[in-house]
Amino acid sequence: MIKKIDQVIQYLLIQKKYLKKKLILISFNDSIIEYIKKKYQFKNHLFTEIYTIEKFIEKISGLYIFHESYILFHFFYLFKEENSDLSKKFNDFLKWAPHILNDFQDLDFNLINIEDFFSYIISTEQIKKWNLNLENNLIEKKNFFFGKKFINFIKF
């Protein structure tokens, strides 16, 4: 990988047309950026700006990526505000909350509508537990209240 990076930079240095232009280097991690800064510090004027992919996306979008711990603390705070049973013990919360956060990231990454997704999951569970006995149906409907409340909770 390093040899390929050196080849690309050497090519850019040989081509005089690139020396007059402003070039932006975007890397997928900080170690490559540090390598380039150390090795080519005297030719640092070649790149006007050097970013990781995350920092570049933040710069062009104006949005910032929150650290997972910040999101978890905020999530816990919201549950505390609701006086939810899910927020009684922080240690228990930390056992299940990161998994839910990862699930939401997967849903977001795949551009899945969260409301439709949870509505589908709740409907599927209702069908699985459906009972012809009307009295049992009323009891089971109360058990799905949490799922519906969770959908309302995640609406912003």
Phi, psi and omega per residue, in radians:
M1 nan -0.792 -3.114
I2 -1.101 -0.693 3.132
K3 -1.079 -0.679 3.128
K4 -1.161 -0.704 3.098
I5 -1.087 -0.777 3.110
D6 -1.074 -0.689 3.121
Q7 -1.099 -0.755 -3.125
V8 -1.125 -0.775 -3.124
I9 -1.181 -0.708 3.088
Q10 -1.070 -0.707 3.090
Y11 -1.072 -0.769 3.138
L12 -1.129 -0.627 3.131
L13 -1.234 -0.589 3.136
I14 -1.242 -0.659 -3.129
Q15 -1.348 1.889 -3.085
K16 -1.177 -0.409 -3.132
K17 -1.160 -0.448 3.128
Y18 -1.408 -0.359 -3.128
L19 -1.223 -0.417 -3.113
K20 -1.592 -0.142 -3.091
K21 -1.819 2.774 3.063
K22 -1.534 2.075 3.139
L23 -1.919 2.452 3.079
I24 -1.952 2.203 3.091
L25 -1.726 2.232 3.103
I26 -2.129 2.166 -3.110
S27 -2.098 2.783 3.132
F28 -1.513 -0.177 3.048
N29 -2.659 2.867 -3.064
D30 -1.239 -0.485 -3.074
S31 -1.132 -0.648 3.105
I32 -1.183 -0.701 3.105
I33 -1.078 -0.785 3.119
E34 -1.104 -0.697 3.105
Y35 -1.046 -0.809 -3.122
I36 -1.150 -0.733 3.140
K37 -1.106 -0.701 -3.135
K38 -1.246 -0.810 -3.047
K39 -1.295 -0.624 -3.037
Y40 -2.029 0.610 -3.090
Q41 -1.119 -0.569 3.128
F42 -1.298 -0.306 3.116
K43 -1.922 0.475 -3.046
N44 -1.093 -0.357 3.138
H45 -1.206 -0.182 3.121
L46 -1.089 -0.761 3.135
F47 -1.864 2.127 3.133
T48 -1.343 -0.537 3.132
E49 -2.493 2.475 3.113
I50 -2.254 2.212 -3.080
Y51 -2.376 2.730 2.841
T52 -1.465 2.910 -3.125
I53 -1.042 -0.759 -3.118
E54 -1.082 -0.799 -3.124
K55 -1.146 -0.630 3.125
F56 -1.157 -0.743 3.111
I57 -1.107 -0.722 3.089
E58 -1.056 -0.725 -3.093
K59 -1.151 -0.818 -3.074
I60 -1.350 -0.463 -3.110
S61 -1.585 -0.443 -3.054
G62 1.383 0.098 3.122
L63 -1.829 2.733 -3.122
Y64 -2.147 2.471 3.135
I65 -1.471 2.126 3.119
F66 -1.428 2.541 3.078
H67 -1.231 2.596 -3.089
E68 -1.008 -0.666 -3.118
S69 -1.125 -0.658 3.095
Y70 -1.078 -0.773 -3.115
I71 -1.131 -0.709 3.133
L72 -1.135 -0.752 3.107
F73 -1.105 -0.702 3.113
H74 -1.142 -0.738 3.096
F75 -1.029 -0.807 3.119
F76 -1.095 -0.738 3.115
Y77 -1.037 -0.745 3.134
L78 -1.117 -0.694 3.082
F79 -1.152 -0.677 3.103
K80 -1.081 -0.719 3.126
E81 -1.054 -0.616 -3.134
E82 -1.443 -0.076 -3.049
N83 0.946 0.732 -3.109
S84 -1.324 2.579 3.050
D85 -1.126 -0.384 -3.122
L86 -1.250 -0.232 -3.078
S87 -1.935 0.363 -3.101
K88 -1.195 -0.784 -3.126
K89 -2.147 2.194 -3.106
F90 -1.127 -0.641 3.135
N91 -1.108 -0.698 3.086
D92 -1.169 -0.701 3.112
F93 -1.018 -0.744 -3.117
L94 -1.212 -0.233 3.088
K95 -1.367 -0.649 -3.076
W96 -1.878 -0.449 -3.043
A97 -1.104 -0.736 3.117
P98 -1.053 -0.552 3.111
H99 -1.178 -0.714 3.104
I100 -1.159 -0.708 3.105
L101 -1.047 -0.758 3.095
N102 -1.115 -0.672 3.093
D103 -1.101 -0.746 3.102
F104 -1.126 -0.651 3.099
Q105 -1.121 -0.695 3.091
D106 -1.123 -0.751 3.109
L107 -1.095 -0.760 3.141
D108 -1.144 -0.753 -3.135
F109 -1.063 -0.647 -3.122
N110 -1.584 0.145 3.090
L111 0.975 0.743 3.133
I112 -1.624 2.331 3.100
N113 -1.197 2.044 -3.026
I114 -1.143 -0.726 3.132
E115 -1.072 -0.799 3.122
D116 -1.118 -0.684 -3.135
F117 -1.074 -0.888 -3.125
F118 -1.194 -0.607 3.083
S119 -1.084 -0.727 3.104
Y120 -1.113 -0.792 -3.137
I121 -1.079 -0.786 -3.141
I122 -1.126 -0.730 3.119
S123 -1.099 -0.722 3.120
T124 -1.083 -0.773 3.120
E125 -1.140 -0.652 3.112
Q126 -1.132 -0.685 3.121
I127 -1.164 -0.716 3.129
K128 -1.089 -0.634 -3.072
K129 -1.728 0.137 -3.097
W130 -1.117 2.421 -3.085
N131 -2.374 2.437 3.137
L132 -1.224 -0.378 3.127
N133 -1.267 1.984 -3.049
L134 -1.057 -0.654 -3.124
E135 -1.123 -0.730 3.110
N136 -1.199 -0.598 3.118
N137 -1.064 -0.720 3.138
L138 -1.126 -0.666 3.109
I139 -1.170 -0.752 -3.116
E140 -1.187 -0.546 3.119
K141 -1.093 -0.603 3.110
K142 -1.136 -0.547 -3.137
N143 -1.204 -0.416 -3.137
F144 -1.516 -0.060 -3.141
F145 -1.031 -0.688 -3.135
F146 -1.055 -0.774 -3.136
G147 -1.063 -0.727 3.124
K148 -1.211 -0.640 3.100
K149 -1.141 -0.649 3.129
F150 -1.107 -0.686 3.100
I151 -1.091 -0.764 3.113
N152 -1.142 -0.573 -3.134
F153 -1.168 -0.627 -3.079
I154 -1.501 -0.111 3.068
K155 -1.230 2.356 -3.107
F156 -1.785 nan nan
